[in-house]
Amino acid sequence: MTGLAERKGRGRKISIVHIAQILLSESDAEHPLSQQQILAFLRERYGMEMDRKAVRRNLEALRGGGLPVVLSLIHISEPTR
């Protein structure tokens, strides 16, 4: 890989490390973080822009690797009329 492709590959690899650092320093069982909060930390701390779905994939990978990550889905219902 060279140029942009190499930088993207490195960014993908380091993003999972940054997400793990954010989770370990900013969250616990009583203080979970949303994907939007994780995205904000990535932007503020590391200057990284990332897709919400990429955050989800990284969280699933961290959980698969043994980090106690709990993923929850929030159901947003249709507004009542």
Secondary structure, 3 states (H helix, E strand, C coil): CCHHHHHHHHHHHHHHHHHHHHHHHHCECCECCCHHHHHHHHHHHHCCCCCHHHHHHHHHHHHHCCCCCCCCCCCCCCCCC
